[in-house]
Amino acid sequence: MCRYPKVAMVLAAALFGGLLVCAGVGLAPCAATSASAQDQTTLTVTSDPAGGLRATASLRLPVPPSLVQQVLTDYDNWPHLFGVTMRIARLDRQPDRVITEFYIQHPILPGESRLMCDNRVPPGGGLITTFLEGDFKRYERTWKLGPDGSDAATKAELDLLVEVKTLAPDWLMALALERQLERHFRILRETVEALARAH
């Protein structure tokens, strides 16, 4: 879990009084770390010096890398893969890339946030997603996939850099991002395991 001083008091103030400032809550370092022994997943969220947040994660998935690759590049089903409400506005499949445009609803942000990205599969697999335009300042996501001990399991590594156009403080966005990614990893695991059973 992410541990911040006086988080409960700050959240109550933000929810009921509209206050976003609380003495003793610092942004440096703004870090959240979680780990699950059950699924061998580690996740760290920190403030990026240039702004926004960086999340790094390592997951062990009990299926071959080819099945994980199949799920990560199933763009039509991305709204089901993440822990927030998303709707597809555009999918433009080109020989070397796929342009995706989504509108995303986030529990702590008003309305929808537009996110248009370029998605490419690098040699050897994985996925590189880069920001094109929308309601973000930066969005860069890289998945690296490889066998974990054997071809029957996958070591998946995520590097995510995200900066949203918002007045919400980094510590609050870090809490939200950590919870969102934990849901995303859980859904990803359930999806690849269901795909493996279907094969």
C-alpha positions as CSV (number, residue, x, y, z in Angstrom):
1,M,0.0,0.0,0.0
2,C,1.0,3.6,-0.5
3,R,1.7,5.2,2.9
4,Y,1.5,9.0,3.2
5,P,1.3,11.0,6.4
6,K,-2.2,12.1,7.3
7,V,-3.7,10.7,4.1
8,A,-7.1,10.0,5.7
9,M,-7.3,13.6,7.0
10,V,-6.4,15.0,3.6
11,L,-8.9,12.8,1.7
12,A,-11.7,13.8,4.1
13,A,-10.8,17.5,3.7
14,A,-10.7,17.2,-0.1
15,L,-14.0,15.3,-0.2
16,F,-16.0,17.4,2.2
17,G,-14.4,20.7,2.4
18,G,-12.8,21.0,-1.0
19,L,-9.4,21.5,0.6
20,L,-6.3,20.1,-1.1
21,V,-3.7,21.3,1.3
22,C,-2.6,19.7,4.6
23,A,0.4,20.6,6.6
24,G,2.9,17.8,6.8
25,V,2.1,16.1,3.5
26,G,5.1,16.3,1.2
27,L,5.5,15.6,-2.5
28,A,9.2,14.8,-2.3
29,P,9.6,12.0,-2.4
30,C,6.1,11.1,-3.5
31,A,6.3,7.3,-3.7
32,A,4.1,4.4,-3.4
33,T,5.2,0.8,-3.4
34,S,3.2,-2.4,-3.3
35,A,4.0,-6.0,-3.7
36,S,2.0,-9.3,-3.8
37,A,3.7,-12.5,-3.0
38,Q,0.7,-14.5,-4.4
39,D,1.2,-13.4,-8.0
40,Q,4.8,-12.2,-7.7
41,T,3.9,-8.6,-8.7
42,T,5.8,-5.5,-7.7
43,L,4.7,-2.0,-8.3
44,T,6.4,1.4,-7.5
45,V,4.9,4.8,-8.2
46,T,7.1,7.9,-7.8
47,S,7.1,11.6,-8.8
48,D,9.0,12.3,-12.0
49,P,11.5,15.2,-11.7
50,A,10.1,16.7,-15.0
51,G,6.5,16.5,-13.7
52,G,3.9,13.8,-13.4
53,L,4.3,10.2,-12.2
54,R,6.4,7.3,-13.2
55,A,5.2,3.7,-12.4
56,T,7.4,0.7,-12.8
57,A,6.1,-2.9,-12.3
58,S,7.2,-6.5,-12.7
59,L,4.7,-9.3,-13.1
60,R,4.9,-13.0,-13.4
61,L,2.1,-14.4,-15.5
62,P,1.6,-18.2,-15.8
63,V,1.1,-18.2,-19.5
64,P,3.4,-18.0,-22.6
65,P,4.6,-14.6,-23.7
66,S,2.6,-15.0,-27.0
67,L,-0.7,-15.1,-25.1
68,V,0.2,-11.9,-23.1
69,Q,1.2,-10.2,-26.4
70,Q,-2.2,-11.2,-27.8
71,V,-4.1,-9.6,-25.0
72,L,-1.9,-6.4,-24.8
73,T,-2.5,-5.7,-28.5
74,D,-6.2,-6.5,-28.5
75,Y,-7.0,-2.8,-28.8
76,D,-10.8,-3.4,-29.3
77,N,-10.9,-4.9,-25.8
78,W,-8.7,-2.3,-24.1
79,P,-11.8,-0.7,-22.3
80,H,-12.2,-4.0,-20.5
81,L,-8.5,-4.3,-19.6
82,F,-8.1,-1.2,-17.5
83,G,-9.5,-0.3,-14.1
84,V,-11.3,2.8,-15.4
85,T,-14.2,3.5,-17.7
86,M,-13.0,4.0,-21.3
87,R,-14.7,4.4,-24.7
88,I,-13.1,4.0,-28.1
89,A,-13.2,7.0,-30.4
90,R,-10.7,5.8,-33.0
91,L,-8.7,2.7,-34.0
92,D,-6.4,3.3,-37.0
93,R,-4.5,0.1,-37.9
94,Q,-1.5,0.8,-40.0
95,P,1.2,-1.7,-41.2
96,D,3.7,-0.6,-38.5
97,R,1.6,0.9,-35.8
98,V,-1.9,1.4,-34.4
99,I,-3.3,4.8,-33.5
100,T,-5.7,4.6,-30.6
101,E,-8.0,7.4,-29.3
102,F,-9.9,6.9,-26.1
103,Y,-12.0,9.0,-23.7
104,I,-11.4,8.0,-20.1
105,Q,-13.4,8.7,-17.0
106,H,-11.4,8.8,-13.8
107,P,-12.9,8.8,-10.3
108,I,-11.0,11.8,-9.1
109,L,-11.1,13.9,-12.3
110,P,-14.2,15.6,-13.8
111,G,-15.6,14.6,-17.1
112,E,-13.6,12.6,-19.7
113,S,-10.0,12.8,-20.6
114,R,-9.0,12.4,-24.2
115,L,-5.9,10.3,-25.0
116,M,-4.6,9.6,-28.5
117,C,-1.5,7.4,-28.7
118,D,0.8,5.7,-31.2
119,N,1.2,2.0,-30.4
120,R,4.1,-0.1,-31.9
121,V,5.3,-3.7,-31.3
122,P,9.1,-3.7,-31.0
123,P,11.2,-6.5,-32.3
124,G,11.0,-9.4,-29.9
125,G,7.5,-8.4,-28.6
126,G,6.1,-6.2,-26.0
127,L,4.4,-2.8,-26.7
128,I,5.5,0.8,-26.9
129,T,2.8,3.4,-26.5
130,T,3.6,7.1,-27.0
131,F,1.5,10.2,-26.6
132,L,0.2,12.1,-29.6
133,E,-2.4,14.5,-28.3
134,G,-5.2,14.9,-25.8
135,D,-5.8,16.0,-22.2
136,F,-2.4,14.9,-21.0
137,K,1.0,16.6,-20.9
138,R,2.9,13.3,-21.2
139,Y,2.0,9.6,-21.6
140,E,4.6,7.0,-22.4
141,R,4.1,3.3,-21.7
142,T,6.4,0.4,-22.4
143,W,5.7,-3.3,-21.9
144,K,8.6,-5.7,-22.1
145,L,7.8,-9.4,-22.3
146,G,10.0,-12.5,-21.9
147,P,9.9,-16.1,-20.7
148,D,10.2,-16.6,-17.0
149,G,12.1,-19.8,-16.5
150,S,10.3,-21.5,-19.3
151,D,8.1,-20.8,-22.3
152,A,5.0,-21.6,-20.1
153,A,5.4,-18.4,-18.0
154,T,6.0,-14.8,-18.8
155,K,8.0,-12.0,-17.0
156,A,6.2,-8.8,-17.9
157,E,7.8,-5.4,-17.1
158,L,6.0,-2.1,-17.3
159,D,7.4,1.4,-17.4
160,L,4.8,4.1,-17.4
161,L,5.2,7.9,-17.4
162,V,2.0,9.9,-17.1
163,E,1.2,13.6,-16.6
164,V,-2.4,14.6,-16.6
165,K,-3.6,18.2,-17.1
166,T,-5.1,18.6,-13.6
167,L,-4.8,20.7,-10.4
168,A,-4.9,17.5,-8.3
169,P,-1.7,17.1,-6.3
170,D,0.8,14.4,-7.2
171,W,0.3,12.4,-4.0
172,L,-3.4,12.1,-4.7
173,M,-2.8,11.1,-8.3
174,A,-0.1,8.6,-7.1
175,L,-2.7,6.9,-4.9
176,A,-5.2,6.7,-7.7
177,L,-2.6,5.5,-10.2
178,E,-1.4,2.7,-7.9
179,R,-5.0,1.5,-7.4
180,Q,-5.8,1.7,-11.1
181,L,-2.7,-0.3,-12.0
182,E,-3.4,-2.9,-9.4
183,R,-6.9,-3.4,-11.0
184,H,-5.3,-3.5,-14.5
185,F,-2.8,-6.2,-13.5
186,R,-5.6,-8.3,-11.9
187,I,-7.7,-8.0,-15.0
188,L,-4.7,-8.8,-17.2
189,R,-3.9,-11.9,-15.2
190,E,-7.5,-13.1,-15.3
191,T,-7.7,-12.4,-19.1
192,V,-4.6,-14.3,-20.1
193,E,-5.4,-17.2,-17.8
194,A,-8.9,-17.4,-19.4
195,L,-7.3,-17.3,-22.9
196,A,-4.9,-20.1,-21.9
197,R,-7.7,-22.3,-20.8
198,A,-9.5,-21.7,-24.1
199,H,-6.5,-22.9,-26.1
